[in-house]
Amino acid sequence: MTALLLGDYRDGVVTLKEKPRGVREGRVRVLLVPATGDQPEPRALVYGKYRGPMMSEPEDFLEAQWHGREGLDD
């Protein structure tokens, strides 16, 4: 079973904020992210939240896609 848990790292010690359910022991991999204070809860846009006179068309999203730049991308 794989579990993703939040915790803190300080001076070589990792402290988990919660105990994983259904896991008594296991190997771990630690990904450190910068400690920037309290982070807001992740949020996602809700479909239809920003209503306008017309619905978005697929072409409206093309400008937001990354198309790369010649010589910089593989």
VOGU-3710 file (C-alpha; in Angstrom, 3 decimals, decimal comma):
1> mtalllgdyr> 0,000/0,000/0,000  1,279/3,463/-0,863  0,449/6,414/1,371  1,200/10,124/1,065  1,682/11,801/4,434  2,502/15,317/5,540  5,226/15,989/8,036  8,174/18,159/9,006  11,932/17,700/8,710  14,377/19,271/11,130
11> dgvvtlkekp> 17,983/18,363/11,885  17,814/14,907/10,319  14,489/13,903/11,879  11,214/13,495/9,988  8,063/13,910/12,083  4,784/12,805/10,521  1,650/14,827/11,208  -0,514/11,688/11,170  -0,077/7,949/11,500  -0,686/6,036/8,250
21> rgvregrvrv> -3,730/3,744/8,388  -3,225/0,115/7,476  0,578/0,360/7,306  2,669/-1,071/10,128  6,060/-0,717/8,443  7,511/0,100/5,075  10,212/1,848/3,140  9,998/5,586/2,614  11,161/8,192/0,141  11,243/11,769/1,319
31> llvpatgdqp> 10,575/14,768/-0,909  11,490/18,035/0,800  9,614/21,189/-0,130  10,592/24,663/1,069  9,129/25,668/4,418  7,323/28,876/3,532  4,959/29,073/6,455  1,325/28,086/6,381  0,096/27,133/2,940  -3,504/27,613/1,834
41> epralvygky> -5,567/24,554/1,029  -5,330/23,569/-2,665  -8,274/24,806/-4,692  -9,543/24,055/-8,179  -11,690/26,117/-10,490  -15,319/25,101/-10,548  -16,899/24,614/-13,962  -19,339/27,417/-14,675  -18,147/29,601/-11,794  -17,224/32,491/-14,098
51> rgpmmseped> -20,159/32,742/-16,433  -20,074/35,010/-19,406  -22,152/35,595/-22,505  -20,674/32,452/-24,158  -19,023/29,229/-23,068  -15,307/28,723/-23,701  -14,261/27,000/-26,912  -11,182/24,728/-27,206  -9,388/27,474/-29,161  -9,634/29,751/-26,120
61> fleaqwhgre> -7,225/27,476/-24,253  -4,543/27,283/-26,963  -2,772/30,424/-25,781  -2,327/28,895/-22,327  -0,618/25,748/-23,660  3,181/25,543/-23,686  4,364/25,075/-27,248  8,078/25,310/-26,414  10,724/27,475/-27,980  13,096/26,317/-30,666
71> gldd> 16,583/25,695/-29,324  15,504/25,550/-25,676  13,480/22,352/-25,591  14,421/18,793/-26,535
//
